[in-house]
Amino acid sequence: MIPHIEKKNGHPVLMVQDKPMILIAGEVHNSDSSSPAYMEGIWNIAKELGMNTLLLPAPWDLIEPEEGSFDFSIPRALIDQARARDMRIVFLWFGSWKNAECMYAPAWVKQDLKRFPRAQIEKGKNKADRQASPTIPVKIAYTTLSYLGKETVRADAKAFAAFMGFLKDYDEGEQTVVAVQVENETGLLGAAREVSDEADAIFAAPVPGDFAAYMRTHTDTMTEEIRAAVLSGKPAGSWQEVFGAAAEELFSAYHVASFVNAVAAAGKAVYPLPMAANCWLDKGGRPGTYPTGGPVSKVHEVWDFCAPNIDVYCPDIYVPQFKAVCDEFTRRGGALFIPESATHSYCAPRLVYTLGHYHAMCYSPFGFDDIGKPFTAIQGFLFGMDVSDPALKTPQSAAEYAAFGRILREMTPMLAAAYGTDRLQAVSAETDPAIPGPGGNPFAAVPPAMDFGAFRLSVRFQSPMNPRSDGACLCLKLSDTECWVVGSACGLSFSSADPAKPNLDLLQVEEGRFEDGAWIPGRRLNGDETASLSLEGPAVLHIRFFTYE
Ligand code: DGJ
């Protein structure tokens, strides 16, 4: 079968050549994949970092420079490069949207404003000022394609279908390309909805009855804000009457999601790879300060209704509230697919944590070739470096990322088999702080623990013995007396959870590495090394123990 998503133990898992695959991935900087020659070095860095997949832009303007004439030479070269390294690709279709703008639309689209209308955030204007960001009171000129443009969606869908046709012809056999992201960070900036005469008329007209009914019958999973708006509105009427305070955002979401779905549907009709839609997070802001209508978590019910051809909604995470965002995006049971995240020193711990805790389908730092380098000013701004947390200001160590990448990549079959079960768990210093001890005594703090039925593993991060705040620990239970542990910057304490056999002793702690799926044992740890068992740099341990009365 071609790559597809299948439920294993009730959890969505990506299947490639009929085997589960976890995307230990990286997204390249926007312009890198326009040059296969430039990409040579980038592929090598990815391989070095233990990645198995790259997320690569497939820009509409380079693929269809003239209307109806397609050039697939760049994606073809990228696929060849991946194959030479035994790696995979997720292509990012940079079509009508890229970061809520339209910079990747071909010139023939950009220049024909009549056929491909621009979004109006100010009546009658194709380009208008918007505030740079909620915290930066500077106006910048903004333009993008209208989500109501019928010719635009038709042209975009036609180009995307041609691209998917190329992938089917060139890659269906080898399956180097395992998924496609449709558009990039869709939505409208500067206003909660478009305000052209056409948009005003549709906004004042009745909400499509099937959509209004769907929203009223799917309030269970909605965020408080959207649920309140839906429940307080009328069952039928204009957008304002039906959706009250949320009307403008839901209007935008309805039209953006319908547009993206039409593009995805045209592609799936040709070659139905799994399809993703990523988003620029709302960060609790007002509609218009983030790309409104894009698949932020509060409008997932709208996207479910309008975009059945999208398989997974993906958060681009540059904010410190990592766990809160992952929780939001998995609250309805979908897969966690992170196409972009920051390269500060939580980057590797988050890889361990997302696989171990969320059983993630994809984890992918953006601009991964920067791992290990000092931040640029732009990254400093983008990553919103929280002054109170030094880990957010420190670049990820490349050696540590590579060590985790390689371990987890080798362990993929075992990890994937445990997805959807509680045999696979993880904790991290960022997401699971210890509960402070009485009087702030650091030695009495209660560490986070993972419960595996017969036994429990408590993990000490940041302690007087271990000052690092970027630890992470994943545990994969093999049986009631055996497990694998992957982690760094943490101390481990196993205990029995069986009241009939409350004592637990270690029998065997083996360090080592995997090579081509085979375990190559290293030292057998005992004595001082197990008296206070801890992991400093990234490592994998094979541990056996027993419990007794
Ligand atoms: C999010 C976008 O999706 C990426 O393409 C890139 O522009 C980063 N932001 C910022 O560098």
Boltz pocket constraint, residues with backbone or C-beta under 6 A from the ligand:
constraints:
  - pocket:
      binder: B
      contacts: [[A, 30], [A, 99], [A, 184], [A, 185], [A, 316], [A, 340], [A, 366], [A, 382]]
      max_distance: 6.0
